[in-house]
Amino acid sequence: MDNFIDTRPFGRVLLFNMQKEVITKRQKEVLKNIYDSLIFAGFPPSFSELKEKLNISSNQTLLDIFSILERKNFITREEGSARGIKILKKGYRVIDVSPLAPIVGYTSAGGFTEAIEEIGAWQSLSKDVETISDNVMVVRVMGDSMINANINDGDLILFKKTNDFVSGDIVLVQTPDGTTVKRYISQNKPPYKFLKPENPKYPNTPLTGEMEIIGKMVKQL
């Protein structure tokens, strides 16, 4: 534990202890192997892969380690699945690596395209977005409807998953027909809410009840 000094009035000096997050060598090894697998394979390792790399004999031993890591908020997981593990920002921090965001496929910057889905690839993030790294995703843009916002065909865009957005935000929108990237506009006259392209050759699209804004743009990568 680290000590720090708190100087109070009347010359009193008190010592306090700050407890560091405790992680064992084995837990750290599991986290690092998950990270390496995400980078090189695009998905977490299987139970058999982890057992072989770490010389662990049983699934239960791994499950116990997963439970501890989850309780300490280093990971989140789908119960009983090694492939369903996601490292959280505390987990990235404790193994001293840059956080990752899943690349969820292509989305249209024109009309609507197919629904987004994970494609088994991850993008390393810079430290300036570390605080939101648990709730982000990366999409690759198709089309030219956002070129006046300097978003071009093939660009990677980092989106934060949120319901908190304001008029003027560039957003990722999902509909029954697919997804698109546009600027969200809200105004006090009809059409009250719509999606605005950043290319004059494309029309505005009214925002209907069957559409869902699933994220807003954080930055281009």
N, C-alpha and C positions, 0 to 999 in steps of 0.2 A: 504494500500500500504506500501511496505517496502522501507526504505531509505538506500542508500549506499553512501560512500564518494569517490570522484574521486580527487586525489591529482595531480595538474598540476604544471608545472614549475613556478618559481618566487613566490612560497609560496601560490598560489591561491588554495582554497579548495571549490569545488562545490558539492552541494547536488543534487542527482537525485532520481527520484521515479521509482521503478519497479512495474508495475501493475501485480497483481496475476490474474490467470484465475478465473473468477467469475462463480460460480455454485450455484444455489439455493438448499435448502433442498429437495424440491420436485423433482428436476432434479436428484439429487444424489440418492434419493430413487428409482427412475425409473432405473437408471444405476445399482444399487445394486441388484434389483430384476431381471434384465436381466442376470447379472452375476450368481446369485444363481440358476436361471433356467438352464443356460448352464451347471453348475456343476452337478446339481442333476437330471435334466431331459434330458440333451443332446441337447437342442434347446431353443431359446428364448421363453418367455411366450406369450400367445395370448393376444389380446386386452381385452377379458373378464376376463382373469386371472389377468392382471395388474389392471384393473378397480376395481376388487373385493379386491385385496390386498391393494390398495392404496386409496380406497373409492373415486374413480373418476367416475363421472356420464356419461361422453360421450366419444365416440371415438375421436371427434375433439380435446378435451382437450389433449388427449394422442398424437395425431398427431402434435399438436402445440409444445408439449414438445420434441418429436422426432426431429422436424425441428430445434429447438434451439440446441439440443445436436449435431445434424449433422453439423450445421453451426459452432459450436465451435470445430469441429473435435474430439468429444468424441465418436461418432458412425458413421457408414455408414449403409445404409439401402436400401432395395427395396421399392420403393414408395408404400404406402398404406398397407404395410404388417408388422405386429409385428414380425412374425416368421423370416423375412428376415433381421433382425438387426445383425450387427457385431460390437463389441466394439473395438475401436482403442486404441493405446498405451496411448494416453492422457486420455482416459476414464478410463483405468485400473489405471493410476497414480492418478487420482483425487479421486478415491474411495479406494486407497491404497491397491490394491490386485495384486497378480501375474498375468501376462498376460496368456492367453489361446491360444492354437492352436487346430484346428479341427483335429481329427483322421479320415482319409479319407479311411480307410479300408485296405485290404491286397494288397500287391504287390509282385511280384515274384522275388526271387533271384536265379532263375534257368532259365527256359524258360519264355515266356510271359504268363500272366494271365489276368483275366478280368479287364476292365477299372476301375480306382479308383473312388469311390464316397463316400460322407460323410455318416457316419454310426450313427450319433447322439451321439457322444462321444467327449470329449475335454480333452486335456492334459495341466496341469499347467506347465508353463515354469519358468526357473530361471531368475534372474535379468540380467545375462550376455548376454541374447538374447533379452532383452526388446526392444532394438532399432530397431530390424527387425521383431517384433511380428505381424505387420500388414500384412506381406507377407510370412507367414510360414504355413506349414502343417505337420502333423505327419502320417507316414504310418507304418503298421506292416508288417514285411518281412516274406515271406514264402520261404523255400528252403535253400540250402547249397552252392550256387555258390559263395558267398562272405565270406566264413568262414576264409580265410587267411587275410581278412581285419577286423577280429573280429566281423563280422556281421553274426549272427546266426539265425536260424529259430525261429520266434516269437519275435525278437527284434523290438523295436520301434525306428524309425529314424526320426529326425527332418530335413526337407528340406526347403530351402528358394526358393520361386518362383522367378526365374531370368533367363535372357538370357545371363548373364555374367558368363562364365565358361572357364576353361583352361584345357589343357591336364593333366590328373592325377586326376581330380575331380571325386568323386563318385556322380553319377547323377541318377535322376529318369526320365525314358524315357517312353513316350507313343507312341503307334502305333495303327493302325486300329484294331489290334488283342488284345491289352491289354497293360500292363505296366510291367516294370522290373527295377531292381536296378543293375547298373554295373559301372565300372570305365571307364570314357571317355578318349580315347587316340587319339591324333592328331599327325601325323608325316609327313615327307616330302618324303615318298615313299609308294607305294601301300601296303596294303590298307591304304589310307590317313587318314581316320577317322573310328574308330570302337569302339565297346563296349567290354571291357575286364572283364571276370569273375575273381574272386580271389579264384579259385579252379581249379587245372589242369585237372580235368575230364570233364570240360565244354569248348567248343570252343569259340573263339572270334566271335562276330557278327558284320558284316559291318553296318555302320550307313548310312541308305538310306534316300532319300528325304521324304518318308512317315512317318519317325520317327520324334518325337519332344522331345527334352530335356526340361522338364517342371520345373526342380528344381535341386539344388545341395545340397549335404549333409552338414548340419551344425554340427550335433553331434548326438550321440546315447543318448537315454533317459533311 
